């Protein structure tokens, strides 16, 4: 949704606009970049890399002097995110850096089994966030993203054509101008603050402790988690002798500033998992609290929010980083298409329309998992036991749970009267030339038709592929792997209408 059409949160920054009239050529010369991305976490790195790979001029602003760190919270990459990495030729490298697991325990006996997922990645990948960042930073650098490390955003303003960012870099104040800006700068987003957007919500769990440790007696599984009425803990391996431990003790509710030590980590681990596994030698211990918050808007004019700047959730289910990466995958191709002038600017309205409901769903899902896991009352514990049984033993419930948490079951709204496949995630179809997600690596729409239905002539709006086997559907698949339009048989009129709507008319 754009900034036009009545008052809404974030209008304050829209009021700080320039009335200077410029020609389009002068405006383009005045821009330091086409897109400024603020924040070099996984969301910002994926977004910036996508845009640069599509030929756009991108500058990424990051407060840290170095973007990568092994001291990060996220530890899980789900199947749908791996599919997005596959569409960029990155999935194999990421899988090699982590540990695929076939079960993910949520609470009590409740366990998610991804082995039945209809994907090339029927598992949960345990991998440090820093490995994700390293992979995405390398890709962004190779694609030509301009990194400005040690640069802090201090102010923002925008007009009808330009976003102007004031930054402090090396103790000097500088001004950068771009056609669009995306804030991927986390929970304490300066971009969101400058937009005047609230961040309503609340803290759902306090005094969580994170530690990277060595273990004398590691658990058999690469990822272990459980909860009791007094404590919660999880342990995941980095594969190099270090383990991530995260947990919470109901009787030790301390402020974030209170120091944490190894004895506290041992205690909540023993309470939740029955053993402390010989925890020793921490390289990092931190205390934090977990919030549930969501911005009311993901777009104000030419400025967007994505990742933790737009929404934060409890760590239950490991969906936080994955949701941010999906935000980036949704927005990047739309910005590229509008900057290329192959799609109308109204395409950008679909980012908030599609992703805001997803953020709300993840907020509710992760919050429900957390509350069930940490309940302390006998009646509630009985309900938790029943919920665990439902997830474990009743197939429709189990399937819905893993489809939701993995992201494989996510779909976007389609216009009334659309084919039932429109808006759905596209599976990795076998094509005459290979696989769908290999074809998506060009960052373009892919038109998949039955064999022998190839159209005449060239159309640069899409890549035309034929199915490897028999098929009756014609599918127009977006660059982010969702079905924009589907038809029975060739249906050239319906296909052309959809292409015009999404990409403009053929040249």
VEXRO-721101 format. One record per residue: x, y, z of N, C-alpha, C, O, CB in turn. Coordinates in pm, whole numbers, plus 50000, padded with zeros to 5 digits. Glycine has a CB too. Layout:
N
XYZXYZXYZXYZXYZ
...
This chain:
507
500854988150000500005000050000500885012450000501855013050076499045000150122
500575022049919501395033949908501065043850016500265041050106501215040249774
501695055650009501485065850109500335074950073499965083750151502735073950128
499755072849957498685081649913497365077649977497205066250022498575081649762
496405087049979495045083550015494725084950160494225075450220494785069849975
494985096650222494575098750359495695096350457496725090550423493415090050392
495475100850581496495099850684496725085350723495795077250725496095108050807
497955082250754498315068950798499615069850874500315079950861498435059050680
499985059750954501255060251024502405062350927502435056450820501485047551103
503335070950965504505073250882504405085250792505345088150717504755061350799
503285092650796503155104050706504095115450743504335124350662501735108950707
504645115050865505515126050907506695127650813507045138850776506005123651048
507325116450776508475117450689508085121950549508905127950479509205104250682
506855119350507506405123750376506245138750370506335144850263505095117050341
506025144950486505855159350489507165166650468507185178250427505235163650618
508285159750496509585166250480510055164150337510995156550313510615160750582
509425170650243509715168350102510225180850035510065192050084508485163250030
510855178649921511385189649841510415192849727509765183849674512785186249785
510305205449691509435209349581510225212549455509665217349357508595221249621
511545209849458512375212649341511955203949224511815191749238513865210449374
511765210149108511395202748988512655198748911513505207148884510445211148898
512775185948876513915181048803513435172948683512365167048685514835172548893
514245172848581513955163948469514335149748510515155148048600514725168248339
513735139348445514095125648480515585123048469516155116248555513345115948392
516245128348364517675126148349518465132348462519415126248511518155131648218
518085144248505518785150848614518585143248744519515142048825518305165248630
517365138148765517115130448886517995118048890518565114848994515635126548896
518105111148777518905099048773520365101948803521015094448876518775092248638
520895113148747522275116648774522475120548920523565118948973522715128048683
521425125548985521555130049123521505118449222521815120349340520445139849156
521135106449177521035095149268522375088249285523045084949186519985085149217
522775086049409523995078449437523785063549413524725056249383524465080849581
522545059149426522185045149401520715044749363519965054149389522455036249527
520325033949301518895032249275518165027849400517025031949425518675022149162
518825019349480518235014749606519285015449715520415010749698517675000249592
518915021349827519715020749949519105010150040517895010050063519775034850021
519935001250090519504991250187520214994350318521434995550321519804976550138
519454995550425520024999050556519974986750644518894982450686519245011050621
521144980950673521214969250758521684957050682521024952650588519874966450820
522834951450723523454940350650523304927150723524264919350731524924943150627
522114924450776521804911050823521364902550706521464906950591520704911450933
520874890550730520484881650620519454887950526519574886550404519914868850676
518454894950581517414900950496518004911250402517754910850281516324907250581
518794920450456519384930950374520354925450271520404930350159520084940950460
521134915450309522114909750216521434902650100521864904049985523034900150289
520364895050128519654888350019519024898549925519124897249803518574878950074
518374908449981517704918749902518704926249815518494927849694516964928549992
519794930849875520794938449801521424929949691521644934649580521874943749894
521714917249723522304908449623521374905849506521814905549391522684895349687
520094904049535519114901949427519074913949333519094912449211517714899249485
519004925849392518884937949310520134940149227520044943649109518614950149399
521294938149288522544939949212522664929549102523154932548993523754939249306
522244917149130522304906549029521404909748910521644905048799521924893049089
520344917548934519434921348825519924933848751519254938648660518034923848880
521094939048790521674950548720521384963848784521704974248726521184950848582
520794964048902520484976648970521684981449051522494973449096519264974949062
521774994449068522845000449149522375001049294521395007849327523225014849097
523084993849381522654992149520523784995949615524934991949596522194977649545
523445003549717524375006549825523795001149955522625003449986524665021849837
524614993950030524184988150156524904995150270526134995350276524454972850159
524125000950361524655008450474524604999650599523554993950630523845021650496
525724998450669525784989850788526594996750898527705001450874526414976050753
526034997251017526735003651129528004996251168529015002551202525815004551249
527964982851162529144975151201530264977051099530014979350980528784960251214
531494976151148532634977051058532764964550973533344964950864533914979351136
532214953251022532254940550948530874934350959530324933751069533374930851003
530304929750848528924924950852528784911050911527734907750967528344925050714
529824902750899529654888950943530134887151085531104893351128530404879450850
529444878551160529784875651298529294861651330528244857351283529174886151395
530074854351412529594841251455528814842151584528474831851643530754831751472
528524854251630527764856251753526364861051716526044872751735528474866451847
525544852051665524224855551617523204845251666523564834051703524194856551463
521934849251667520934841251735520324830051651520144818951700519854849951782
520014832751525519274823051444520114810551419521324811251401518844829251311
519434799051419520144786351407519444776651313519924765451294520294780051543
518324780551253517514771351174517144777751040516714789251036516244767151250
517304770150932516814774250801515814763650755516104751750752517994775850697
514604768350720513524759350682513494756850532514204763350454512184765050728
512654747250492512644742250354512324753050252512984753750148511634731150341
511344761650279510994771750179512124781650158512354786250047509714779050221
512824784950264513994793750250515084786950169515744793450088514534797850388
515274774150190516264766850109515864766749962516724767249875516414752350161
514564766149934514124767149794514484780749735514884781549619512614764749783
514354791349814514744804549765516254805049740516704811249644514324815549865
517024798749825518464798149802518774789849678519694793049604519194792149925
518004779249655518174771049536517924779249410518614777549310517244758849539
516944788149415516634796749301517734806949274517684814249175515314803849323
518714807549362519874816449345521174808649334522254814549331519954826149463
521074795449326522274787149315523094786349442524294783849435523124792249205
522464788449558523184789149685522874777749780523564776149881522894802049752
521844769949752521354760149850522404749549883522594746150000520104753349799
523094744449783524044733649809525154738249903525534730749993524644728549679
525664750249884526724755349971526234757050113526964754250209527264768649918
524994761650129524474763650264524244750350333524554748850451523174771650260
523704740650261523464727450321524784721250366524844714850471522734718150221
525844722950288527154717550326527674723850454528434717550528528154719750213
527274736250481527754743250601526974739650726527374743250836527694758050579
525854732450710524994729550824524764714750845525494706250794523694736450807
523714711750923523364698050958521884695850933521064700751011523734694851105
521504688750828520084685650806519564676350914520214666450948519884679350666
518404679350968517774670551065516364667451019515714675550952517774676951207
515894655651055514604650851006513474652751106512324649851075514714636450970
513784657551226512734660351324513084672851401514254675251433512534648351420
512074680751431512264692951508511274692751624510074694251604512064705751419
511794690951746510924690451862510514704651901511354713651908511634683351981
509214706451926508674719451963508464720652113508904730452174507374721951892
507814710852173507554710752316507084696752355506414690052276506504721652357
507424692452476506984679252521507284668752415508424667052372505504679452554
506244661652375506414651352271506134656652130506314649452032505494639452299
505704669252120505334674851990506584676451903507504683751938504614688552007
506594669551791507754669451703507294671351559506364664751513508554656351717
507944680351489507644682451347508534673351263509744672451285507854697251307
507924666551167508634657351079508574662850936507554661450870508034642851087
509664669050888509634674950753509894665150641509894669050524510634685850745
510114652250672510514642850568509424640650464509694635750354510894629650629
508184644150497507084642350401506844654750316505954654650230505804638650475
507594665350337507364677750263507634675750113508594669050077508244689050318
506794681550026506984680249881508034690049830507704699949764505654682549807
509294687349859510374696449827511674688749813511774677449860510514707349935
512664694649748514004688849741514704689349876515764683349893514834695949635
514124696649973514764698850102513834694350215513374702550294515154713750120
513564681250224512634676350326513304674650462513334663750518512024662950281
513834685550513514524685350642514594699550696514264709250627515954679250629
515024700650821515324713650881516844714750886517514705550933514684715151025
517384725750839518834727450837519274735250960518884746850979519284734750707
520084728951044520684735751158521994741951110522934734951075520924725951279
522024755151107523204762351057523224776251121522184782651135523184763450901
524404780751159524524793751222524144805051127524424804551008525934795851273
523514815251182523144826951101524364832951034524274838250923522454837551188
525504832251100526704838251040527104831050911527694837250823527874837851138
526794818050899527074811050773526154816150662526574817550547526904795750791
524904818850698523964824650601524484838250556524474841350436522554826050663
524934846350650525424859750617526674859250530526794866950436525704867650743
527594850150561528814849050481528484845750336529044851650243529734838350541
527584836350317527204832150183526544843550107526864846049991526264820050189
525624850450173524894861350107525774873550085525614880649986523664865250189
526704876150177527604887550158528534885150038528764894249959528434890150286
529044873150026529904869949912529164871949781529694877849687530424855449922
527914867049775527124868749654526874883549625526994887849511525784861349667
526544891349729526264905449709527504912849659527414921349570525774911749840
528654909549714529894915949669530184912449524530554921149445531064911749757
530014899749489530284895649351529304902049253529644904449137530204880449339
528084905049300527084911249213527294926249199526684932549112525694908549266
528144932149283528454946349269527814955549370527814967649350528064950749137
527274950149479526724958849584527834967249644528924962149671526014950449695
527574980049663528534989049728528264988649878527194992749923528415003849671
529234983649956529094982850100529694995350165530784999750130529784970150155
528955000850260529475011950340529405007650485528395009650553528665025350315
530515001550532530594997050669530885008850762531445018950719531684986150684
530495007550886530735018350981529965030950949530365041950987532195021550986
528835029350880528005040750840526675039950913525975029850905527785041150685
526325050350984525095050351065524085060351009524405072050989525415053751212
522885055550984521805064250937521415073851049521205069751163520575055850891
521315086851016520925096751117519605103651084518915108451175522005107251131
519235104350957517975110950921517535106450782518345102050701518125126450925
516225107650757515635103950627514635114450585513955120550668514975090050634
514545116550455513445124350398513225119150257514095112850198513745139950399
512035121950203511735117350069510775127050002510025134250068511135103250071
510835127049868509855134449790509285124849685509425112749698510495147149724
508665130149584507985121649486508955113249404508535103649340507145130049395
510245116849403511195109949316512385104049389513045095149334511685119449212
512695108649509513975105549571513835103349721513025109749788514965116849545
514635094049772514835092649916516225097849948517205094149883514655077649963
516305106350048517585112150090517915107050229517135108850323517535127650088
519085100850241519525095450370520735103150418521715104850344519855080350359
520665107850540521825114050604522515103350687521885096750769521415126450694
523815101650664524555091450738525795097550803526295107850758524945079850646
526265091250908527535094950971528515083750946528285072250983527365097751126
529615087350883530605077450841531995083050866532335093750816530425073750691
532795075750944534145080250979534125094351036534935102851000535055079850855
533165096751128533025109551198532685121151104532845132751140534295112751273
532215117950985531775128350892530325125950854529875114550845532675128550765
529595136950833528205135950790528155135850637528795144250572527355147550847
527415126650581527315125350436525845124150397524995120750479528115113050385
525575126950270524215125850217524215116150100525035117250009523675139850174
523285106750103523125097149994521695098149942520755099550020523445082650040
521545097349810520215098249748519965085749664520865080549598520095111049660
518735081149667518355069249591516905070349550516165078849601518595056449673
516485061749459515085061649418514215054649521513055058249541514925054849282
514775044449588514045037249693515005033849806516215033449787513375024349638
514445031549924515245027350040514485016350112513265016850127515535039350136
515235006150158514644995250234515344994250369516564992950375514744981750156
514564994950476515094993450610515074978950653514014973250676514315002050709
516254973050664516394959350715517294959950839518124951150861516994949750605
517104970450919518014973551028517524968951165517874974951267518274988251032
516714958451169516454951451292515414957451384514704966851349517684950451364
515334951551502514304954851600514304969651634513244975751647514484946651726
515474975351649515594989451688515804998251564516645007151564516764991351786
515044995551462515215001751330515185017051334514205023051379514144996751236
516255023051286516285037651270515395041851154514795052551158517735042651246
515285033551051514405036650939512955037550988512245047050957514535026050826
512535027551063511165027651116510925039851206509865046051201510875014651194
511915043151286511805054851373511655067651291510815076151323513025055951465
512455069151186512375081051102511035082051030510555092951003513515080951000
510445070650999509135070750935508015074251032506895077150990508855057350872
508315073951161507285076751260506315065351278505215067351330506535088951222
506705053251237505835041651250505935035851391507045034151442506195030951147
504815032851453504865025951583505275011551564505315006451452503505026751654
505595004851674505954990751672505224983751785505834979351882507514988851684
503884982851772503084977951883503324963151912503644955351823501614980251854
503164959552038503354945752081503824945352224503634954952299504334938551990
504444934452262504884932952400505994922552409506234914852316503714929152490
506664922552523507644912152551506904899552594506024900052680508654916652661
507254888152535506564875752567507394866552656506844857752722506184868552440
508694868552656509544860652744510784868852777511434874252688509924846952679
511114869652906512244877552951513364868252998513174856453027511824887153064
514534874153003515714867553060516054854452987516394844553051515494864653207
515954854552855516504843652775518024844852774518554855952775515914843752628
518714833652773520174833652772520664825952650520194814952621520744827552903
521614831852580522304825452468523754823352505524364831852570522184833952339
524304811952465525724809552490526274800452382525604791252336525934803252630
527494803052340528234793952253529274787052340530134793652398528894801552132
529194773852348529984766352446530594753952382530264750252269529124762452566
531494747752456531964734352422531324724452520530984727952633533524733452428
531164711952473530514701652552531444689652567532104685552472529174697452488
531484684052687532244671652708531474659452659532074649652614532594670052857
530144660152667529304648752628528174653752538527044654952584528724641552754
528434656552411527414662252322526204653152307526344640952312528014664952185
525014659052290523824650852262523984643752128524764648052043522544659552261
523244632752111523384624751990522874632151867523414630451757522634611652006
521824640251885521244647451771521904661151754522314667151854519714649151789
522024666151631522614679451610521744690751663522234701951680522884681651464
520454688051688519554698051742518674691351846517964681751816518684704751630
518714696251969517944690652079517244701852153517854712052185518864682552175
515944700152180515184710452251514084704152332513524693852293514614720752153
513754710352445512614705752524512304716352629513084725652651512904691852591
511154714752694510714724252795510014716752908509384706352885509764734852734
510134721953029509384717453144508654729553200508764740553145510304710653252
507934727653309507224739053366508184749353424507794760853446506254734453473
509434745653449510394754953510511434760353412512054770553440511094748353623
511634753753299512744757953213512514753353070511714744453041514064752453265
513274759852981513314756552839514764756852796515544765052846512434766452753
515164747952703516534748152652516594741652515515824732652484517504741152749
517534746352437517854739652310519354739952292520044749052339517134746452190
519854729852223521274728852190521394725452042520764715951995522004718252278
522194733151970522464730351829523944731151802524634739451860521704740051739
524434722551714525864722351685526204731251567525434732551472526324708151657
527374737551573527904745051460528784736251372529184740351262528704757251510
529094724151419529884714851340531374716551353532144709351289529514716251199
531814725951436533244728451452533704726751596534754731751635533584742451404
532904719651676533234717651816532524727251909532534725352031534694719051835
531894737551853531114747051932529624744151919529164739451815531414761651889
528894747052027527454744652031526744757252077527214764352166527114732752125
525614759952016524734770752060523764765252164523074755352137523974777151940
523704771452280522724768052382521854780352406522364791352425523424763452515
520554778452404519624789152436518624783852537518164772552525518894794552308
518294791952638517354787052736516814797752828517144809552817517984776452816
515984793152919515234802053008514894794553135514554782753132513934807452939
514984801553248514684795853379513614804553443513804816553463515964795053470
512484798453475511364806153528511724813553656511204824453682510184796953554
512614807953737512944814053866514074824253856514464829953958513324803353964
514594826553738515694836353722515284846653617515784846553504517044829253681
514374855553655513884865953567514644878853594514294886453685512354868053585
515674881253517516584892353539516554901853420516184897653310518024887253564
516944914553440517004923853325518084919853227519014912453260517244938153374
517964924953104518934921552999520364925253039521324918952995518574928652869
520494935553123521814940253162522494931253265523694932553288521714954253216
521734922253328522314913453431523244903353366522894897453264521194906253510
524424901253423525354891553363524824877353375524104874053468526734892453429
525204868953278524884854753282526184846953286527194851453233524014850453159
526164835353350527384827453358527084812953322525934809053299527994828353499
528154805053317528014791153275527164782953370526474773753327529374784753261
527204786153498526404778453592524914780153565524154770653576526734782653736
524494792353528523094794453494522724786453369521634780753361522804809453472
523624786053271523374778453149523254763553181522364756753131524494780953045
524164758653264524094744553304522774741453373522174730953349525274741053397
522324750653461521134747953541519884746753454519144736953467520934759053644
519634756653363518404755353284518504743953183517474738253144518114768553210
519714740453141519864729153050519544716053121518864707453065521294728752993
520024714453245519704702353321518204701353347517624690553333520464702253454
517574712453384516144712253414515314708453292514354700853304515704725853467
515664713753175514864711553054515204698752981514324692052928515034723152960
516504695152978516954683952895517444672052976517754661552920518044688552804
517524673553109517944662353193519434660853208519884652253283517394649953140
520224668953140521684668453147522234681853102521614688953024522264656853060
523424685253153524074697453102525144694052999525814703052948524684705453218
525314680952969526224676252863527664680852882528424681752785525714680952729
528034683653004529404687753032529744701452974530814703352916530374677552977
528834710952989529044724452933530294730852994530494730553116527804733352959
531124736452907532344743352953532754753752849532234753752738533504733252978
533654762252883534354771552793533414779252701533334776352581535354763952711
532724788952754531854797452671532684808152600533534814452662530754803952757
532444810052472533084821052400532174833352396532604844252358533464816752257
530914831352435529954842352430528734838552513528194827652497529534845652284
528304847452602527064845652677526324858852676526924869352700527344840752824
525034858452649524244870852642522854868152697522314857252682524164876152497
522274878352761520904877552811520044887152729520464898352700520834880752963
518844882852693517974891352613516524888052644516234878452715518264889652462
515614895852591514184892852600513614891652460514164897152364513434903852682
512514884652449511904882152318510564889452310509714888052398511724866952293
510394897052203509174904752183508314898752072508794891051988509514919252150
507044902452075506144900451962505664914151919504874920551989504934890951999
506124918851803505774932151756505674932151604506324924151536506814942551803
504834941151551504704942351407504344956751372503444962651431503644932551352
505054962251273504734975651225503394975351152503104965551083505854981151133
502574985751164501274985851096501394987050945500464983550873500434997051149
502514992050896502724993550752504144989350719505064991750798502455008150704
504334983150604505664979250557506174988750449507304987350401505634964950503
505344998550412505755008150310505205021850342504035023350378505275003650171
506065031950329505645045950332506315052750214507515055550218506015053050470
505555055350109506115061649989507165053049924506875041949879506705075150023
508395058049918509515050949855510375043349956511465038849922510375060749778
509885042050077510655035550183509895023150230508685023550253510915045350302
510635011950245510044999150284510734993950409511864997650440510164988950169
510034985350481510594978050593510554963150563509624958350499509834981150725
511564955950609511604941450591512344935150707513134941750775512274937650456
512094922250730512774915150838512364920350974511234924650994514264916350822
513304919851070513004923851207512634938551221512044942351322514184920951295
512944946751123512494960651127510984961551112510364971251155513174968851016
510374951351051508934951151026508184942451125507024945151156508654946450886
508844931951177508164922351263509194914651344510264911251293507284912751181
508874911851469509714903151551508814893151622507664896151653510554911351655
509354881151646508564870251701509354863051808510544865651826508134860451590
508704853951878509414845451971510304835951891510064833751773508414837552062
511344830351956512224821151883511614807551857512214799451786513504819351959
510434804751912509824791551896509544788651749508934796751680508534790651978
509984777051703509764773151564510844777751470510904773351355508464778251516
511724786751516512834791251432512414798251304513044796351200513684779651398
511354806451312510814812451189511264826851165510994832351058509324812051194
511944833251261512264847451249513114850851128512664858351040512954852051371
514344845451122515234848551009514614844050878514734850950776516604841851028
513954832550879513344827450757512284836950703512184839050582512724813650782
511484842750792510444852050748511054864450686510554869450585509554855950865
512144869450745512814881050687513384878250550513294886550460513904885650778
513984866550532514524862850401513414861550297513604864950180515304849650411
512244856750340511104856050248510594870050212510154872350100509974847650309
510644879450309510314893350277511194898350163510704904150066510474902350401
512504896050177513454900850077513184894549941513244901449839514884897850121
512894881549939512634874649812511374880149745511304880449622512484859549835
510404884349823509164889949768509384903949712508854907249606508074890449876
510174912049782510324926149744511344928349635511164937249551510694934249864
512414920649633513544923849545513144923949398513464933449326514674914049566
512454913549351512114913049208511114923949170511114928649057511554899349172
510274927849264509304938449236509994951949221509684959549130508244939149348
510944954849310511724967149294512484967049162512524977149092512694968949412
513094955749128513854954949004512954957248883513344964148789514554941348993
511754951448885510834952948772510374967348756510254972248644509624943748790
510114974148866509674988148859510834996948815510635006148736509124992848996
512034994348866513195002148825513515000048678514015009148610514394998548910
513244988048628513444985048484512354991148397512464991248274513494970048462
511294996248461510125001648391509394990848312508684993948217510545012848297
509574978148352508814967448288507504964848362506614958148309509644954748282
507384969948484506144968648562505764982248617506614990848641506314958348677
504474984148637503974996748691504354998148839504484988148909502454997648675
504555010548887504885012549029503875006449125504215003449239505005027249058
502635004549080501624998649168501984984249208501444978949305500264998749099
502894977849134503344964549172503914964549314503784954749386504394959349073
504534975649353505154976349485504124975949597504474972549711505974989049497
502884979249569501834978449671501604963949715501164961549827500524984449619
501904954349626501624940449660502594935049765502314924849827501694931949535
503724941749787504664937049889504004937150026503974926850095505944945749892
503474948450067502824949050198501564940350200501294933550299502464963550233
500784940650092499554932850088499814917950107499004910950168498824935349956
500944913050055501254898750065502024895350192501774884850252502054894449945
502944903750234503844900050343503334903850482503684897250579505164906350321
502534914450493502054918150626501214906950688501414903850805501224931150619
500274900750615499534889550675500434877850714500154870850812498474884650578
501514875550639502434864850674503114867950807503254859250892503484862850563
503544880550825504144884450951503204882251068503624877551174504564898950946
501934885551048500924883351153500774868451183500694864551300499574889351111
500744860251080500604845751099501794840151177501614832051267500474838650963
503004844351141504194839351210504194843851356504574836251445505474844051140
503764856151381503654861151517502754852051600503094848251712503104875651517
501604848651544500644840451618501134826051633500964820051739499294840551547
501734820551529502174806651534503314804851634503254796051720502624802051396
504344813051623505474811651715505054814851858505534808551953506634820951672
504154824651873503664827952007502894816552069503034813852189502804840252002
502074809651989501304798352041502224786952083502014780852188500294793451936
503244784052002504194773552036504884776852168505024768152254505234771751925
505324789252183506034793252305505144792152428505564786952531506544807452291
503924796952417503034796852533502674782552574502584779552694501744804752502
502474773852477502184759952509503394753352575503254745852672501774752152382
504584756252522505794749952573506094754052717506574745852795506964753352485
505834766452753506254771752883505134772652984505314778453091506864785252865
503984767052954502884767753049503244760753180504004751153181501614761552989
502684765753292503064760353422501894754253499502114747253598503684771253505
500654756553456499504751853532499134737653490499244734053373498304761253512
498694729453588498394715353557497424713553441497664705153354497834708553678
496344721253438495384720053329496004723653196495724717453093494174728753354
496844733853198497514738053075498534727753030498724725452910498194751653094
499204721353128500174710953091499484699053028500024692552937500994706453214
498254696053077497484685253014497124688952871497144680552781496214682253096
496774701852852496474706452716497704705652628497604702352510495934720852719
498884708752686500124707752609500374693352568500794690652455501304713052690
500134684152660500314670052628499384665652516499774658352425500094661352752
498124670352523497164667152417497604673152284497524666652180495764672252454
498094685852288498564692252165499724684452105499814682951984498984706752192
500634679652191501744671652142501284658952074501814654951971502674668252254
500264652552134499714640352075499084643251939499254635451844498684634052168
498364654451929497724657951803498764660251694498614655451582496854670551819
499824667651728500864670651630501574657851588501924656251471501864680751686
501804648951684502574636851656501784626251578502334619651490503074630851784
500504624651612499794612651568498664614851469498244605351401499264605851686
498164626951458497054629351366497604635951240498034647551244495954638251432
497594628851130498294633051009497884646950959498774655050931498064623150900
496594650250947496254663550897496804674850985497244685150934494744664950885
496774672751118497304682851209498824683851193499374694851184496944679551355
499474672251188500934672151173501354678551041502314686251037501464657951182
500634675250934500984680650803500804695850800501664703050748500124674150693
499684700550855499454714950856500534722050937500984732850898498074718150912
500944716151050501954722451134503284723851060503874734651060502144714451263
503764713150997505064713750931504984722150804505964728850770505564699750898
503854722150733503714730550615503764745350653504294753550578502394727350542
503194748650770503204762650815504584766850861505104777050815502194764650929
505184759150951506484762951007507564763150900508434771850901506874753351121
507534753650808508554752850703508404763450596509354766250523508524739250638
507214769650586506944779350481506464773150351506054780450260508164787250454
506504759750340506084753150217504604755250191504174755850075506404738050223
503804756350295502374758050279501924772250258500724774850245501684752650396
502854781750254502494795850238501974798650097502544793749999503704804750268
500904806450088500414811149958499974825549972499764830450083499244802249905
499824832249859499404846249858497994847349799497604838949719500394854949778
497244857549837495894859249783495924861049632496824867349577495194871249848
494944855449565494794857049420493474864149393492544863049472494844843149347
493384871349282492124878349249490954868749240491114857049207492274885849117
489794873749269488584865749260488424860049119488634867049020487344874149298
488074847449111487904840948981489164834648926489134828648818487384850648883
490274835848999491534830048951491504814948959490694809149032492714835449032
492374808648885492554794248893492964790549035493594798549105493604789348790
492624778549079492904774249216494404773749248494794773949365492294760649241
495244773149146496684772749169497304786649183498434787849232497364765349055
496604797049143497164810649148497454814549293496614812649381496194820849082
498634820149315499044824249448499774813649526500374816549629497874828749525
499714801149479500364790149549501864789849520502334795049419499724776749510
502604783649611504024781249588504164771349473503434761549465504724775749717
505104774149384505364765049273506344754249317507424757649367505914772649149
506014741549302506984730849333508104730949231508014737549127506294716949337
509154723649260510314723249171510014713749055510454702249054511604718749247
509274718848958508794710648847509954705548761510954712348740507834718648761
509784693448712510734687948615510414693848478509294692648430510674672348612
511404700148417511234706648286512044699248181512944691448212511654721448293
511704701848057512454695547947513934699247953514794691547911511874699747811
514224711348008515614716048013516264714048149517454716948163515664730547978
515544709148248516114707648382515044708848491514034701848488517194717948404
515284717848588514354719748698513864734348699514544743248648515034716248834
512684736548757512124749948764513034759448840513274770648795510754749548828
513534755048957514294764449040515664767548982516314777149022514444758849180
516104759248887517284763048808516914773948709517674783348688517884750848735
515754772648647515284782848551515054796248620515264806748560513994778248482
514614796048748514354808448822515624816148854515554827748895513614805348950
516774810048835518024816748869518314828948782519184836948815519164807148858
517584830348672517754842348590516984854148646517114865348595517304839548449
516174852048750515444862948812514284868148730513874879648745516374874048840
513734859648642512644863848554511424854948575511494844548640513084863548407
510294859348519509114850748516509424838448431510184839248335507874858448460
508824827248467508984814948390507594810348348506714808348432509734803748472
507394808648218506144803348165506354788448138507194784648057505704810848035
505574780148207505684765648192504444760748119503314762848165505854758548330
504654754148007503534748947927503694734047905504794728647921503444756347791
502604727347867502734713247829503664711947708503884721547635501354707147798
504184700247689505104697847576504394700647444503224697047426505634683247578
505114707047353504564709847221503754722547214503174725547109503734698647176
503674730147324502854742347325503704754847320503234765647358501954742647449
504944753647275505824765247270505264775947177504824773047066507234761147225
505284788447228504774799647148505794803947044506984801347057504424811447239
505304810446941506184815346835506764828846873506144836746944505414816446701
507974831246826508594844246850509194845146989509084835947069507574855246830
509844856347016510504858747143509684868547226509094877947172511924864047122
509634866447355508974875547448509894876847569510044867447647507534870447489
510504888447584511504890347689510914891347828511644892247927512304902647661
509594891147837508984892247969509114879348050508904879548171507524895847956
509444868247984509504855548055510444845947985510834847947870508104849448067
510804835448058511504823948001510454813247974509654810148062512634818748098
510444807547855509454797347822510074783547840511094780247779508944799147677
509434775547925509884761847949508724752247928507564755747950510464760348092
509044740147884508044729647871508254719147979509374716648022508094723247731
507144713148023507254702648123507984690448065507944687847945505854698648173
508644683148154509394671348109508464659948070508774652147981510354666748218
507314659048138506374648348108505044653948065504944665448021506194639348229
504034645648077502684650048040502194660448140502514659848259501714638048035
501424669948091500854680148178499764687648105499794688947983501934689948226
498784692448182497684699648117497664714448156496944722348095496354693048152
498434718348259498394732148306499424740848234500514736348200498624732648456
499044753348213500004763748175500174772548298499194777548353499524772048049
501424774648340501704781948463502624793748436503654792248369502344772548568
502264805248487503144816848484503684818548626502934821448719502384829948434
504974816648641505584816048774506444828348797507304831748716506424803248790
506194834948908506904847148944508374844148976508724832749003506234853949064
509234854348973510644852149008510864846849149511904840949177511394864848992
509894848949241510054843749377509444829949395509314825049507509444853249477
509054823449285508604809749292507154807749331506794797149381509434802449386
506314817749310504874816449334504144817649200504604824549109504364827249435
503004810949190502274810449064501444823049048500514825549125501374797949057
501774831048948501044843548922499724840848851498734847748873501904853048839
499734830648766498534827448688498624812948644499714807748620498394837048563
497484806348633497444792548584496244790848494495204797148514497394782548702
496374782348396495274779648304495284765148261496304758248268495354788748183
494134760548216494024747048161494354747648013493654754247936492584741048185
495394740847973495804741347834496524754447804496884761647897494594739847742
496764757647678497534769547641496914782747687497594790847750497714769847493
495614785247657494884797347697495714810047673496054816947769494494796447845
496044813347546496894824947519496284838147565497014847247606497184825847371
494964839447559494334851947602494494854047752494834865047796492844852047564
494254843547831494414844647976495854847048015496144854748107493894832248044
496764840347945498174842247973498604856547944499324862548024499014832547891
498174862047832498564875647795498004885847894498674895547928498094878847654
496774883647940496184892748038496994892748167497224903248227494714888948066
497424880848210498214879848332499584886248315500064893448403498374865348374
500214883648201501524889748175501444904948172502304911748226502094884548043
500404910048110500224924648104500044930348244500604940848277499004928248016
499264923348326499024928048463500314928348544500564937948618497974919248533
501124917948532502314916748616503544923748556504354929248631502624902248639
503684923648423504924928248364504774938948258505784943948208505624916748306
503564942648223503364952248114503204945047983503354932847975504534961948106
502894952447880502674946347749503974942847681505014948647708501864955647659
503894933147592505074928947517505594940347431504814948547382504754916847430
506904940847414507514951247331507104949147186507504956847099509054951047344
